[in-house]
Amino acid sequence: MGKNQDFKQVRKRLAAQRMEKLDRGLVALRTKDGVFLSWRMFCAEDPIFGTGREAPKFTLLRDGAPIFSLSGKTCCLDRDGTMDSRYELLAEDGSRIGAARPASSGKNYFDIPLQRPAPSPYGAYTINDVSCGDLDGDGTYELIVKWDSAGKDNSEDGFTGNVLLDAYRMDGRRLWKQPIDLGVNIRAGAHYTQFLVYDLDRDGKSELILKTAPGSKDGAGNYVSGASSEAAIRNCDDTKDYRNENGHVLDGDEFLTVFRGETGEAIDTIWYPNQRIDVKIWGDSYGNRSERYTATIAWLDGERPYAFFMRGYYWGRLEPLQARQCACAATFDGERLTCRHCFDTFNERKYRDWRRSSSYLPNGKYKGVRGYRRKHERYVGEGNHNCIAADVDGDGRDEVLTGSLCYKLNWLNRLCVKWCSFRGHGDVIHLGAFTPNKDRLLLFTTHEAGGRNPVTRQELDHGASLHDAASGKTLFHQGAPDDTGRGMMANVGAGGWFQFWGVTECGKEKTKLFHTPHICTESGFKEMEIPGATANFRIFWDGDLYDELLDGESGGPLKITSWNGERMEEIFCTEGCVSINGTKANPCLQADLLGDWREELVMAREDNEALRVFISDIPTEYAMATLMHDPIYRAGVAAEQTAYNQPPHIGFYLGKECFK
């Protein structure tokens, strides 16, 4: 905690500082009982979790006539509504703040038709991750879609189609002349392209920032190299193909490009701050370590948003033992990108073979940004397949957490490690405020491999751990004999303040060992049973204040389950849609995009010709500001598309006592 600061007041101040200017997101959905309608409340109107003094009043019109006058409500059911009804939402002063007609599906979803790219030489394009941002400044979120063709894991050989990104409004209108095409030198797969969508220059319109390479083209069809102020980047060979005989890209120039969200045009391109240098210094010879990336948005100094990228998070396998882990943070002022901070576990000055590396200019100057400090080597292997940003100590500045390690800016304005548990790499990360009357955030993570504390030399096992996010102190650890690849922290309503559990895959047969769920209460942790529990995503859906769980089979529909007092019971299924990212069974996006504070699911339709946006049509008696005005939740949505996708969590405690 910052000195003499109240964590809740800090969170409200950050929310007011960082929140996007959104419209009301009014939606109308036909149900068996009539027409369900919901809309947004803003942080500045919410007297409980936001900065408002009293709840706002709304008037709802049907076909021009008032039907409801509502105070402090953000949803209602019009039992006399039909598919032909036209609705308008009025503010207390009578101004028109929203209009909608029931979704044409006649159900709780609408489709966004997409222009599916023609197949690449390696296979058909399929919808992959999706992210959101207000690209044109109209107060409505647009969606950026990542298209993959024959995507590969880093450990796999093989060629892939070019990664494509395209942008759509909610009504299906395409924003850009053509998709951003990353070219042959960016491989397709979950770990290569982490694309951040956020208003980086605070002009009311979101930008897009991601790693690019020679041959990458923007949404206007121009090479991204041409947008750079660096002569060496502008003069690169955009026709060069750096793929080796196995389809991996282990050499060549590496860039970071920011794109204008409204047009897809490249604004600026710089050298990627954490350059590859030599694939072997990461710990293998085929790129399974050097080409793994994660990313999030973090307000590191409390003044501006940073695009935060990480590279590498495995122990090495080559002898003599080598490994590398990097991070960098870039800002955008509306014209130029600047990498302000870098962290590196590798001392680049000791690299003697620079003349053979494309990471150096002919004069020997390193293209990236140096970030090595003494003893950084101890932090190799401590990153996750994901990350999240949050102000964990209440000082108004974000930290970035990636499994076993927490980054921060120190008093010298250097990117450094705030704390490290040394429990090694993992696949899962959950962070949120789960306990009442305690000003702290909790971090839950699982461990793929055992770790080793370099100070105490203590060997640390697999399993799952719960930490105090500010200090890194381990509050609870449940050991396991093998890779604990899945885990969940949520409050499904089964008892206590929250519950958490993990799933370990044991042996060559990958036999699943389900950890005994634990609940947290004022007196500590205790075991309990949660029949039907899954360990994929959590979601707000059914209208109470508890989390539901979201899971499904690889490439199939996803199911939402809710605690019924005895077990998790299915309450909804995304029929007609498929999950993405193989066995991870992710939605394309989960976020509070429309309507009230419940979350929407963006899914790929089975034919990959459209996105389907599912919206909860269950009435709720609770009203609060849109979750997108919560800083931790918004950062979670921005990071959701990265590597092994994780669900966003809110940064404030939510319970019935909050509404008394």
N, C-alpha and C positions, 0 to 999 in steps of 0.2 A: 504493500500500500504506500502511496505517496504520503508525505508528512501532512497531518492535519486535514486530510481530505476524506470525504465520505464517498465510498465506492459508487453508491447509487447515484449521487449527484454528478459524479464524474461521468458515469455512463450516459446520463441524460444530456449532459453538456456535449459529449462526443456525438450523440445521436443528432442533436440540433445542428452541430457543425457539419456533419458528413452526409446528412440525409439528402436524397434526390428529390427534386420537385416533380411530383407525380400527379396525375389526374385521379379521379375517384375510382376508376377501374370497375364501373358498374357492369354487372353481368346478370342475365336473366336466363333461367333454365326451366324447361318444362318437366314437371314431375307428375306422378299419379294423383297428387293432391292439389295441383294447380301450378302456378309459376313461382319458383323460388328466385329471390333477388338478393344480391349482396354487393357491398361496396367498401371502399377504403376509409379508414380513419387515419389521420396524420399524427405524427409524434407531438406536434404543437397543440393538438386537441385532446390528447389522452391524459386525464388527470391522475391515472394510476401508475402507468409505466412511462409516460412521456412528460412533457412540460406544460400541458394544458391545465387550466384552473377548474373548468367544468366541462362535462361531456357535451358535444355539439348536438344540435337539433336538426332533423332532416324532414322534408316532406316528399312523399312519393306520389307521382301522378301516373294514372293509367289513361291513355287516350285523351290527355289534356285535363282530366278531372282528378282532384286529390283523393287518394284512397287511404293513405296512412300518414300520420304525423308522429315521428319517432324521436325520442330523446336518448342519446347514448346507445343507440342500436346501429348495427351495420348489416343487418339482414332481416328479411321478412318473407312470409309466404302469402301470395295473393291467390286465394282459393278460387276466385272468379276469373283469373287470367287465362288467356288462350294463346295459341301460337301466333295469332294476329294482333295481339296486344302490343301497344307501344308505350314505353315507360320513360319517365323523366325524373331526375332527382334534383331537388331544390335545397339550397342552403337556407339557414335561418332568415337571411335577409331577402329571400325570394329569388336569388340568382340561380340560373340553371347550371348545374355542376356535373351533369351526366345524363346520358340517354342510352337506351338499349332496347333490343327486341329479343325474344327468346331464341336461343341457339337453334339454327336450322335443323340440327340433328334430332331435335325433339327429346334429347336426353341431356345428361350432364357433361357433355363434351362438345367441342367443335374442332374441325379439321383445318389445317393450314396446308393447302396444296403446295408442293415443291417442284422445282424443275430439276428432276433427277439427271445427273450427268451421264453421258454415254459411257459404256464400259471402258475401262482401261485395258491395255494389252494383257493384264494379269487377272482380270475378273470384273464383275459388276460392282458398282458403287453402292454402298449401304450407309444409311444414316448412323452417325456415331454421336459423340457428345454434342450438347447444345448449351450455350450460355446466353445471358440476357443483359441488356442495357438500353437506356433511352438514347438511341443513336441519332435521332433528329431533333431532340429537344421539345417534343410535343407532350411530354408527361406520360407517355405510354411506352411500355417495354417492347423492344424489338428482339428477335431471336437470331443468334448466329449459329449456323449449323455446320458441323464438321463432317465431311464425307470421306470415308475410307474405302480403298479397294485392295483386297488381299493383305490387310494389315498383319503385321508380324510382331511377336514378342521379341525383345532384344536378343534373347538366347537362341532364336530360330534363324536359320538361313532362309534365303528366298527373296525374290524381288516383289515390290509392291507398286501399286499405282500411285500417282501424285496425290498428295493430300490437298483437298479443296475445302474452302470455307465460303459460305454464302450467307446473306442477311435477308430476313423477311419481317414484314409487319405482321401483326396479329390477324389482319384481314386477308393475308395471303399475298400482298403486294411485295414484289422483290425490290430491294433498294439499289443494288449495284448492277452495273452493266454486265458483269460476268463475275464468277467466283474468284476469290484469291486462289492462285495456283502456286503451291510451294515448290513445284518442280521436282526433278529426279534426285536432288541432293538432300531432301528431307524425307526420311523413310516413314511409311505409314505404320501406326501402331499406338498403343495406349501410352507409351512412355516418351515419345519423341516430341509431339506438339502439344504444349501447354499454352492455351490461348486465353489471355485475360481481357475481359470486357469491363471497362470502368471509365468514369469521367476523370481522366488523369489531370487535365488542366483546369478543371472546375469551371468550364464555360457552359454547362448545362447539357452537353452532348457527350456521349461515351465514345472512347477510342477503343481500338483493338491493338494489342501488343503481343508479339510472339517471336520465336526464333525463326530465322530465314536463312537463305543460302544463295550462292550464285544460281541464276535461273529462276528464282522465285519471282512471280508476277503479282501485281496488285489487282484490285477490282476494276481498274480501267485498262488492264492489259499491258501495263508498263513494268519493266524490271524494277524491283525494289532498290537495286543498287544505285539507280539514277536519282533517288531521293536523298542520297547521302551528301554531306559536306566534306567527306573524306575522299581525296582524289584516288587513293588506292582502292577504295570500295567502288567508286564510279567506274574505274578502269578494269574491274575484275572481268574474267572470261565467263559470261553468262551462258555460254554453250558447253562448258566443261561438265563432264559426267564423272563424278567421283565414286560411283558405286564400284565395289570390287566384284570378284567372280561369284561371291556368295550373296550379293545384294546388299551388303552392309556399306554404310558411308562412314569411313574412318579417317578421312583426310579432306582437305579443302577448306576454303574460307567459311567462316561462321559469322552470321549477322544477327542483330536484334532490330526489328522494325516496328514502328508505330504506324497504324493506319487510321485514316479518318473514318469514323463509324458510319457516317451518312452516305459516303460514296465508295468506301473500300480503297481509296487511293492512299498510297504510301506517302507519309509526311516526312519521316526521317528514318535513316538506317545508320546504325553504328556497328562497330565490331562487337561480337558477343563478348561480354566482359570476362566470363570464365572460359577461356579458350581450351581446346582439347589438348594441345601441345603434342602429346604422343599417347596413343591408346593404351600402351603397356603400363604407363605410370598409374593408371586407374586400377590395375590388378588383373587384367586379362588381355588377350590379343585379338578379340573379336567384337568388342564394343558393348558387351553386356553390362559393363559398369560405366564407361565413359558417356554413354548415350541415354542415360536415364535422368529425366528432368521432372521437377515439380514446380508449382508456382502459386502465388496468392497475391492479394493486395494488402498492403500494410502501411499504416500511418506511423512510420517509425519515429519521426521527430515530433509528431502531434500537429504538424503544420500543413502537411501535404500528403497525398497518396503516393506510395511507391509501388512499382511493379517489381515484385520480389521473386527471383528465380533461383532454384537450387539445382545442382548437378552432382550426381554420384552419391550413393549411400550404402554401398556394400564393402565388406572386407575383400581384400585382394586374394588372388589364388596363385600368382606367379612368385617364383623364388629368384632373387631375394624378395621377401614379402613387401609388396607395395600396395598402396590404396590412396584414394583421393576423394575429398568431399568439398564442394564449393557452394557459395551463395553470392548473389549480387542484388543490388537494389537500384532501380533507375527511376528518374522522374522525367516528366514531360511538361514544358512550359507553354505549349501551344504551337511551337515551331521546332524545337530541338529536344532530342533525348539526351540525358546526361546520366551516366552511371556514377552515383555519388558514393556508393559503399560497396566493398567487396570483402569476402571472407574466403580463405583458401588454406587447405591443410598441406599444400605442396609448395616448397620453396622454389619458385620458378627461376631464381637467379643461379641455382645450382645445376640447371639443365644445360648440358654441354653440347647437345646435338641440335641446337636451334636452327642451323643452316638447312637441316633436312625437314624442318617442320613448317607447315603452312600457317602456324600461329604466330610467325615472326615476319616482319618486313625485311627486305634485303639488307638493310643496315643493322639488323639484329634487334631492333626494337620490338618488344612484345605487343601484340595487337590488343590484348585484353587489359584488364586492370589488376594490378597487384593487390593481393589481400592476405598474404602470408604474415603471420606473427609467430614468435617463438612459442613452442609447445602446442601449436595448433594440431600437430600430428595425432595427438591423443584422441581427437574427435572423429577420426575416420570410422565409417561403419555405423554411425549413430543416427542416420536419417531414415525416414519412412518413404513409402510409395505415395505419400500425401502430406499435406501441411495445413496449418490454419493460423491466422493472425488474430490477436486480441490484446487489449491492454490488461495484462494479468495482474499488475500491481497497483493500478489506480493512479498512475502518474500522468495520465493523458497521452501516453505514447505507446504504440503497439509493440509487442514482441511477436516473434514468429516461432511456432512450435512445430517440430517435425519428429514425432515419436519420442525418442530418448533425449532430445536436445532442444534447447530454447535459445534463440538468437535475440539480441537487443542492440541498441546503440548505447555505448557507454559515455562517460562524462568527457571523453576525448573525441566524441563524435565518430567513433570507430565501430564497425560491426563486429560484435564479439559474442561469446557464449555466456548467457546469463546463468544457466545451469545445465548439467548433463547427468542423466541417471546411469549411463554406460551399460544399459541393458540391450543395446544393439538395435539392428534394423527390424522393422515390422510393417505390417500391411494396413493396420486399422488405427484411426485416431478419432476420438470424440472429445469435445471440449464444450463446457457450458456451466451455467450457474444453477446448481441443483438443490442447494440447501437454503432454507429461510434463515434470516437473522445472522447470516455469516457472509462477510464481504470477501468472498473468494471464488475463484473459478477452479473447476476440477478437470483434470485431463485423464482420460482412460485410453490405454494403448495396448496392443498385443505385440508379441515378439516372435519373429521367424527363427532367429538363432539366439544362442546364448551370448551373453556379453562378458566383459572382464573389466573391473575397475582398475585403471592404471595406477591409482594411488595406493589402494589397499591390496591390490592384486587378487581380490576376491572374484571367483568364478560365479557368474550369474546365469540362471537357467532360463528356459523358455517360459511361456505362459502369458499372463495378462496382469497389468499393473494399473493402479489408480494413484495419481499424484496430485499434490497441491500445485496448481499451475504457476503460481508466483515464485515458489521456492524450489520446486522439483522434489520436495519431500515425498517419499513413498508412503501412502496412507494404507495401501493394501496391495498384496501381491499373491497371486495364485499360480504356483508353479505347474509345469507340464513337461512331459518327456520329449516333445517334438514341436514342430512348427505350429504355432497358434495363429492361424491365418484369418480367422473371423472373430468378431467380438462386438458387443453392443453395450452402450450406457444410455439409459432412458428412464423415464418414469411412466410406465404403462398403467399405473394405478393398482399394482399388485401388492402394495404395502411399503411403508417407509417413505423416505423422501425420493429415492430413486433406486433402480436396480441395475446390475451389470453382470455380464457373463461372457465367456469365450468359447471357441470351438477349436480343438487341436486335431490336426491330421497326423496320424501315427503310422509309421512303417511304410513300406513300398506300396501297400494296398491303399494307403491314404484313408485308413479307418478313422471315422470321425468320433472324437471323444468330446462330448458336450460337458463343459464345466458346470458345476452346480451354481445356479444364480445366487447372488447375494443381494440383500437389501441394506440400505443405509438408513439408520435412524439416529436419534439424538444420543442413544446409548452405544452406538457403534455398528458393526456389520454382523449380519447373521445369515445363515443359509436358508433358502426357501425353494420351493418348486414353482416353475412357471410353465405348465404344460402347453405345448404348441408354440413356444418362443422361437424366434428366428434371429439371425445375427447379420442382417444386411443393412437396411435403412430404417430410420424412424421417421414418422410423419405426423403432423396434425391434420386430422380428417373428420372425425365424427362429431365434433362440437363440444366435447367436454375439454377439460384442461390437461388431459393426459396424452402421452404419445401413443400413437398406433405403430405397428410394425409393418414394413413393406419388404416383400421377398417373392421369389419365383424361380422357375427353372431357367436354365440357359436358353436364350432365344425364344422364350415363351412369354405369356402374359404375366403380370405381377399381381399379387394379392395383398390386400390390406387386412390385417387382423387386429382385433381390439380385445382387451381384457374384459371378460364377462363375469368376473368374480370367482371363476374356477379355472379357466384356461383362456388362451388366445383363440378367438373365434373369427372366422373370415366374415368381413362385412362388405368387401368390394373387390372386384376383379377387373382388370383392364383388358377386357375381351377385344379381339381384333387388332392387338398390338403385340410387339415383340420387345423383349429386353435387349440391351446391348452389352458389349464387353464380355462376351462368353460366359464363363461360370460366375463372374461377378454379378450378372443379372441386374444391371443398373437401369433406371429410367434414363432418358436423354437428359432430363433436368427435373429437379424438384425445387420449387421456390414459390413464395407468395407473390405471384405475378398479377393477380386480379382479385376483385371481390374483397371479402373480409379477410381476417388474419389467418384463416386456414390456408394450407399449401396446395398448389396445383401440381399435377404430374404431366410432364411433356414426354410423350412416347412416340416411337417410330411405328407407323401403321404397318401391317403385315406386308403390304406390297412395296414398302419403301418409297411411295410416291407422295406421302404427306406426313406431317406431324399431327398427332392427336393430343389436344389439351384437355385433360380431365379436371373438373372443378367439383368440390364437395357441394352437394345440394341438401345437406342435412342441416336443419335449423339449429342455431346455437343461442343460448341466452347470454353469452359473454361477448363483450366488445373491447377491442384494444387497437392500438395503432398497428398499421401494417408492419409485419416482421422485417420488411426491407428497410425500415428506419432504425432497426437495431444494428449497431456497428458490427458486432460479432456475427450475427446472422448474415448480414450483407457480405462480409468478407468470406463467410463459408460458401455462399452461393457463387461468388467469383472463383473460388478455389475448387468448386465441386467437380469441374471437368478434368481435373488434373489426375493423371495416372490411374490409381485405384480409387475411383470416386467414393466420396464419403458424404453423408447427409449433413446439411447445415443444422446447427443448434442455436438456440437463443441465448443471449448473454444475461438474462435476468431470471430470477426464480418465479415460477408460475404455479400458483395454488389457489384454492378457493378462498383462503384467508386473505388473499390480496384484494378481494372484491367486497369485503365486509365494511 
